[in-house]
Amino acid sequence: MKCFVSILFLLISLLSYSSTELNTLHYKFRIYLSDKGNTHYSVNNPSQFLTEKAIERKRVQNVEIDETDFPISNDYFALVEMAGGEIVSHSKWFNTFVVEVADSTKIDDIKSLSFVDSVKYVWKGTNNGYRESLRPRLQQLNQIEANSQPELNYEDTIYGYTHPQFKLHNADQMLNAGYRGKGIEIGVIDAGFTNFDVIPAFESVDLLGYSSFVPEGDMFASSDHGTKVLSTMAVSQPGQMIGSAPEASYWLLRSEDVVSEFPVEEDYWVRAVEYADSLGLDVINTSLGYNDFDDINLSYTHDDLTGGVSIMSLAADMAYDKGMIIVVSAGNEGNKPWQKSTPPGDAKNVIAVGAVGTDSIIALFSSHGEMADGRIKPDLVSVGKGTVTIGQFGVIGRTNGTSLSSPFLAGLIASLWSINPDLHREELIDIIFKSSDRNLSPDPVYGKGITDFSKAMNEVLKTVE
């Protein structure tokens, strides 16, 4: 009995200790560095820090490789961690670290380092592990797929339920001509891709790889938001559902922490888009946007919508400058007090996409309005009301949101670019805008409107030698 009591006391002590540790408040800070340190890299030898695909894409897009492409010195990583901070993210474009500390006063030791310019608080929370997520397994999927699909009207074509989405853009003509994104590499930066790895509908996807930039959680279990987003582009199920770029190649990148809402998620996104650049990807879709945070003192205001305040918006424009086309959801704030697009939708060189139905009428939730500097967002609109998607159960259904209009349009852009992959991105975007129905009279609700991809296809074909 004495032995049992001793063991029981020990177990209770351990559990008590663990509970205390798990509920300790942790903080994350963005550390701005004065420079990269001694990196010993050279623009004359870019293969040290970029893939051959990235180097080639920059050549084709007339992008100069410079010091922003250099990684941060390993010495700086070591010195910051010696000062008491665990580095959970970093950016070579902006020379930043994100460090996590259990004691907020430890940031003073890091601030005292000679190469640290400033710090910004970007997250706080308890280190209590990641929320357990439901992850239906293959056996369950098979049971669901054995049942009848939801009742969805569609025309008897290879496009199935998605036929009206393609007709809205006259895009079926482009895909029928064989332009389906082949040779274009797309990065999808999202919250997670629950069950992508087990859903049969995704077996045909040309997956190049995947990576998560969030320290916690499983990218194939944390959220099916990215699963639905990817399905609008990549699925190929003739007679039922066709994605807008079914022959493109894909990288899946996770940057959203679904447990909380803090600016640190922008840092994770910056890390993801830098990684996409280093791989040489051509198109990025992101259906993420931020304006309200759990700490309201960190939230954005309308005055911040200049493209130059949010680090995510700055990175989106940098990604364009590096040679990629960046397509983002405009936001679902149209019928909410905020109304306007959310960062990174305010960035100057992204294509921010609002939502319409297949009847071309704007969805009430679609964000709209001028940015702080007078620019109109969204830039374009696509189908985001009743968009055909596949979620975590592997079943075809419909989903609302600019989160779906953005990837469907991004896929069409990739398919258009596959006609002439050597076409400069600026010229391609110019063709897309000029092929849109409101190009000559854009407005704050529809932007430049709905792109006619048959017209755009004919213009791109003229550029082919």
GIURDA-V139639 format. One line per field, one symbol per residue. phi: phi as a letter, one per 30 degrees, with the letter a starting at -180 (. if undefined). psi: psi as a letter, one per 20 degrees, with the letter a starting at -180 (. if undefined). A space follows every 50 residues. Layout:
BEGIN
phi: ???
psi: ???
END
This chain:
BEGIN
phi: .eddddddddddddddddddddcddcbbbdcccdacidcicbddbdddbb ddddddddddchcddbddddddedddeddddddjcddcaabddchbcccc bdbdddddddddddccdabbdbablcdcidedcdbeceedddddddddde dbdaddbddhddeddddechcddddddjcbjejccccccadlbeiedbde dcddddddlaacccdcjcdcbdacedddedddccdbbejbabddbdcdcb ccbcbccddbbbeedddddedddddddddidcbccbcbabbccecddcdd cddddciccdddddddddddddjccccbddjcceccediddcecddddcd cdcdbbdddidddedddakdddcjddbddbbadbciddbbcdcicdbbbc kddcdddddedddddddddbddddedddddddddccdcedbdbdccidjc dcddddedddedddd
psi: ggggggggggghggggggggghjppqqpqpopqhaianhkrqiimiihiq rhggggghghjlpppaiiipqqphhhgghghhijpopirrphhjmqqpqp qhohiihhhhhiqhjpgrqppiqqrqmkrqppqpnprhghghgghhrqqq oppqqmrhichighghhhjkihhghhijnkjpippppooairlpjhiiph hjhipnphrqqpjphrrpijihqjghggghhhgiqnnpigpprimijrqq ppppipoihroqihhhghgggghgggghikqgpppplqqphprhoiiiqr rhiimiijgphggghghhhghijqpopqphqljhkrhggrqqpjiiqhjr oppaprrijjpqphipqrrqrhjiqpprgrqaojokpprpbiijppaqqq qihhhghghgghgghghihniipphghghggggijqikhimqrigicjbp poigghghghhhip.
END
